Amino acid sequence: MPDQELPVRVITPHDGLDAFTDATRSIVRDWRFTRELAWRMFVRDTVATFRGSFLGALWLVLPALANSLVWVFLSGTNVVSISSGATPYPLFVFVGTLVWTAFNGSLFAALGCVEEAKGTLAKVNFPQETLVLVAVGKSVLNVVVTAVCLVPFLMLYPVKPHLGMWLFPLGVLVTLISGTAFGLILVPIAALFSDLGRAINLGMRFVFFLTPVIFPLPVSGTGRMLMLWNPATTLVVTTRSWLLGGETAMTGSFLVVGFVSVVLLFVGTLALKVALPHIVERMGGG
């Protein structure tokens, strides 16, 4: 039986809008294959990550849980005094940490998607948007596992049911999209210059304290002004208020951030697809 000839793909350079037009057509044309490949890569990476770990998937939830317990301990022992209003502070800080983990985790998952797949990119030709889907899948898994631990908190500190609770998953979803979008926009530069990734990692530690994760949004002052300029603020405050109440939902700014994030996600995916061949070459893969 004669051997079947392998398909030959010729890659030609594109300039200007032609590159983005070609990238858009490629995403639509390869969507089914991209989705199946992303699932296989997601399963492979997840299994490989926890195969040699004694605690396994518990590492997905331990960072958020440990961070929450630290602040609950400090508040409970009066080392720091943080008022969460009518909402029990343990529940307040855990939900805030969950939403922050969704934003921060998805940002770094997208930011590191090229670095993690550098070896594969240099040897195998596959739709680059697969990396975006894998990053989103990892972020979703992280948030879902963390959200499971929210159930005991809600049992210990019951919240009066209200219709806004149904919007909580939407808030988390928009938060994931936002983190992924901001991460993707920075990938082309971060993949070439490791200093940017380190700077972002350092900067996000300060952004954490400019986001009302472990404390309510200040009523007035410079702190409130700085936090309102932070897009993560409206995500955390609005999503948490939908679940727990007690805070004023920033619905208008939430919709603006959500819309901008969807646009950035699309633009970032196209930019990554266009820039990736040049990135691989600069990284020594060409």
C-alpha positions as CSV (number, residue, x, y, z in Angstrom):
1,M,0.0,0.0,0.0
2,P,1.7,3.3,-1.1
3,D,2.4,5.8,1.6
4,Q,0.1,8.8,1.7
5,E,1.8,12.1,1.1
6,L,1.9,14.4,4.1
7,P,0.3,17.8,3.5
8,V,2.8,20.6,3.0
9,R,2.1,23.9,4.6
10,V,3.8,27.0,3.2
11,I,4.0,29.9,5.6
12,T,4.4,33.3,3.9
13,P,4.8,36.7,5.6
14,H,1.9,39.0,5.8
15,D,1.9,42.8,6.3
16,G,-0.6,45.1,8.0
17,L,-4.2,44.0,8.2
18,D,-3.6,40.9,6.0
19,A,-1.9,39.2,8.9
20,F,-4.8,39.7,11.2
21,T,-7.3,38.8,8.5
22,D,-5.5,35.5,7.8
23,A,-5.3,34.8,11.6
24,T,-9.0,35.3,11.9
25,R,-9.8,33.0,9.1
26,S,-7.4,30.4,10.5
27,I,-9.1,30.5,13.9
28,V,-12.5,29.9,12.4
29,R,-11.3,27.2,10.0
30,D,-9.4,25.3,12.7
31,W,-11.8,25.7,15.6
32,R,-12.9,22.1,15.9
33,F,-9.4,20.7,15.8
34,T,-8.2,23.5,18.2
35,R,-10.9,22.6,20.7
36,E,-10.0,18.9,20.7
37,L,-6.3,19.5,20.9
38,A,-6.7,22.0,23.7
39,W,-8.6,19.4,25.7
40,R,-5.9,16.8,25.2
41,M,-3.2,19.2,26.2
42,F,-5.1,20.4,29.2
43,V,-5.6,16.9,30.5
44,R,-2.0,16.0,29.8
45,D,-0.6,19.1,31.6
46,T,-3.0,18.7,34.6
47,V,-2.1,15.0,35.1
48,A,1.6,15.8,34.8
49,T,1.4,18.7,37.2
50,F,0.0,16.6,40.1
51,R,1.4,13.2,39.3
52,G,4.5,13.6,41.4
53,S,2.7,15.5,44.2
54,F,1.7,14.0,47.5
55,L,-1.2,16.4,48.0
56,G,-2.2,16.4,44.4
57,A,-5.1,18.6,43.4
58,L,-5.2,20.1,46.9
59,W,-2.5,22.5,45.8
60,L,-5.2,24.2,43.7
61,V,-7.1,25.4,46.7
62,L,-4.4,25.6,49.4
63,P,-2.9,29.0,48.4
64,A,-6.3,30.8,48.5
65,L,-7.4,29.0,51.7
66,A,-4.1,29.7,53.4
67,N,-4.2,33.4,52.4
68,S,-7.8,33.7,53.7
69,L,-7.0,32.0,57.0
70,V,-4.0,34.3,57.7
71,W,-6.2,37.4,57.4
72,V,-9.0,35.8,59.4
73,F,-6.5,34.9,62.2
74,L,-5.0,38.4,62.2
75,S,-8.5,40.0,62.4
76,G,-9.7,37.5,65.0
77,T,-6.7,38.2,67.3
78,N,-7.1,42.0,66.8
79,V,-3.7,42.3,65.3
80,V,-5.5,44.2,62.5
81,S,-9.0,45.6,62.8
82,I,-11.0,45.1,59.6
83,S,-14.8,45.7,59.5
84,S,-16.8,43.8,56.9
85,G,-20.2,45.2,58.0
86,A,-23.0,42.7,58.5
87,T,-21.1,40.0,56.5
88,P,-19.0,37.6,58.6
89,Y,-15.4,38.4,58.0
90,P,-14.2,34.8,57.2
91,L,-16.8,34.6,54.5
92,F,-16.1,38.1,53.2
93,V,-12.3,37.5,52.8
94,F,-12.7,34.0,51.3
95,V,-15.0,35.1,48.6
96,G,-12.8,38.2,47.9
97,T,-9.8,35.9,47.7
98,L,-11.6,33.5,45.4
99,V,-12.4,36.3,42.9
100,W,-8.9,37.7,43.1
101,T,-7.5,34.2,42.5
102,A,-9.6,34.0,39.4
103,F,-8.2,37.3,38.1
104,N,-4.6,36.8,39.1
105,G,-4.4,33.1,38.2
106,S,-5.9,33.6,34.8
107,L,-3.6,36.5,34.1
108,F,-0.5,34.5,34.9
109,A,-1.8,31.4,33.1
110,A,-2.2,33.4,29.9
111,L,1.1,35.3,30.5
112,G,3.1,32.0,30.8
113,C,1.4,30.0,28.1
114,V,4.1,30.6,25.5
115,E,7.0,29.9,27.9
116,E,5.5,26.6,29.0
117,A,5.0,25.4,25.4
118,K,8.3,26.8,24.1
119,G,9.7,23.3,23.3
120,T,6.5,22.2,21.6
121,L,6.2,25.4,19.5
122,A,9.7,25.0,18.2
123,K,9.0,21.5,16.9
124,V,5.3,21.1,16.2
125,N,3.0,23.1,14.0
126,F,-0.5,23.5,15.6
127,P,-3.0,26.3,16.0
128,Q,-1.5,28.8,18.4
129,E,-4.9,29.7,19.9
130,T,-4.8,26.3,21.5
131,L,-2.5,27.7,24.1
132,V,-5.2,30.3,25.0
133,L,-7.8,27.6,25.5
134,V,-5.4,25.5,27.7
135,A,-4.7,28.6,29.8
136,V,-8.4,29.3,30.3
137,G,-9.0,25.6,31.1
138,K,-6.4,25.7,33.9
139,S,-7.8,28.9,35.3
140,V,-11.3,27.4,35.3
141,L,-10.2,24.3,37.1
142,N,-8.4,26.3,39.7
143,V,-11.5,28.5,40.4
144,V,-13.9,25.5,40.4
145,V,-11.8,23.6,43.0
146,T,-11.5,26.7,45.1
147,A,-15.2,27.4,44.9
148,V,-15.9,23.9,46.3
149,C,-14.3,25.1,49.6
150,L,-16.8,27.9,49.6
151,V,-19.6,25.5,50.4
152,P,-18.4,24.9,54.0
153,F,-18.0,28.6,54.6
154,L,-21.6,29.2,53.4
155,M,-22.8,26.4,55.8
156,L,-20.9,27.9,58.8
157,Y,-22.0,31.5,57.9
158,P,-25.4,31.2,56.1
159,V,-26.3,34.0,53.7
160,K,-29.9,35.0,53.2
161,P,-30.9,33.8,49.7
162,H,-31.5,36.5,47.1
163,L,-31.8,36.7,43.3
164,G,-28.3,38.3,43.0
165,M,-26.7,35.0,43.9
166,W,-27.4,33.7,40.4
167,L,-25.1,36.4,39.0
168,F,-22.1,35.2,41.0
169,P,-21.0,32.6,38.4
170,L,-21.3,35.4,35.7
171,G,-19.0,37.6,37.8
172,V,-16.4,34.9,38.2
173,L,-16.6,34.1,34.4
174,V,-16.1,37.8,33.5
175,T,-13.2,37.9,36.0
176,L,-11.5,34.9,34.3
177,I,-12.0,36.6,30.9
178,S,-10.5,39.8,32.2
179,G,-7.4,38.2,33.7
180,T,-6.8,36.2,30.5
181,A,-7.3,39.2,28.3
182,F,-4.8,41.4,30.2
183,G,-2.3,38.5,30.3
184,L,-2.6,37.9,26.5
185,I,-2.0,41.5,25.6
186,L,1.4,41.3,27.4
187,V,2.5,37.9,26.1
188,P,4.3,39.1,22.9
189,I,6.6,41.3,25.1
190,A,6.9,39.1,28.1
191,A,7.9,36.1,26.0
192,L,10.9,38.0,24.7
193,F,11.9,39.8,27.8
194,S,11.7,37.9,31.1
195,D,12.2,41.1,33.0
196,L,8.6,42.1,32.2
197,G,7.2,38.8,33.6
198,R,9.1,39.4,36.9
199,A,8.0,43.0,37.0
200,I,4.4,42.0,36.6
201,N,4.8,39.3,39.3
202,L,6.2,41.9,41.7
203,G,3.6,44.5,40.7
204,M,0.6,42.2,41.3
205,R,1.6,41.9,44.9
206,F,1.1,45.7,45.3
207,V,-2.1,45.6,43.2
208,F,-3.5,43.0,45.7
209,F,-3.4,45.7,48.3
210,L,-5.0,48.2,45.9
211,T,-7.9,45.8,45.4
212,P,-10.6,45.5,48.2
213,V,-10.0,41.7,48.6
214,I,-9.5,41.5,52.4
215,F,-11.3,44.8,53.3
216,P,-14.2,46.8,52.0
217,L,-13.8,49.6,49.5
218,P,-13.0,52.8,51.4
219,V,-15.8,55.4,51.5
220,S,-13.5,58.3,50.6
221,G,-9.9,59.4,50.3
222,T,-6.9,58.7,48.1
223,G,-7.1,55.0,48.7
224,R,-10.6,54.9,47.2
225,M,-9.5,56.9,44.2
226,L,-6.6,54.6,43.5
227,M,-8.7,51.5,43.9
228,L,-11.4,52.8,41.5
229,W,-8.8,53.1,38.8
230,N,-8.0,49.5,39.3
231,P,-10.2,47.3,37.0
232,A,-9.9,44.4,39.4
233,T,-11.8,46.4,42.0
234,T,-15.1,46.5,40.2
235,L,-14.7,42.7,39.5
236,V,-14.1,41.8,43.1
237,V,-16.6,44.2,44.7
238,T,-19.5,43.5,42.3
239,T,-19.0,39.7,42.2
240,R,-18.8,39.5,46.0
241,S,-21.8,41.8,46.5
242,W,-23.9,39.6,44.2
243,L,-23.2,36.6,46.4
244,L,-23.1,38.1,49.9
245,G,-24.8,41.5,49.6
246,G,-23.6,44.2,52.0
247,E,-21.7,46.1,49.3
248,T,-22.9,48.3,46.5
249,A,-22.5,46.5,43.2
250,M,-20.6,48.5,40.7
251,T,-22.7,47.2,37.8
252,G,-22.0,50.0,35.3
253,S,-18.2,49.8,35.6
254,F,-18.4,46.0,35.7
255,L,-20.1,45.9,32.3
256,V,-17.5,48.3,30.9
257,V,-14.6,46.2,32.2
258,G,-16.4,43.1,30.9
259,F,-16.9,44.5,27.4
260,V,-13.3,45.8,27.2
261,S,-12.0,42.4,28.4
262,V,-13.9,40.5,25.6
263,V,-12.5,42.9,23.0
264,L,-9.0,42.6,24.4
265,L,-9.3,38.8,24.5
266,F,-10.1,38.7,20.8
267,V,-7.3,41.2,19.9
268,G,-4.8,39.5,22.2
269,T,-5.5,36.1,20.6
270,L,-5.0,37.5,17.1
271,A,-1.9,39.4,18.2
272,L,-0.5,36.2,19.7
273,K,-1.2,34.2,16.6
274,V,0.4,36.8,14.4
275,A,3.5,37.4,16.6
276,L,4.2,33.8,17.7
277,P,6.2,32.7,14.7
278,H,8.5,35.7,15.3
279,I,8.6,35.0,19.0
280,V,9.6,31.4,18.5
281,E,12.4,32.5,16.1
282,R,13.7,35.0,18.6
283,M,13.6,32.4,21.4
284,G,15.8,30.2,19.4
285,G,13.2,27.9,17.9
286,G,13.7,28.9,14.3
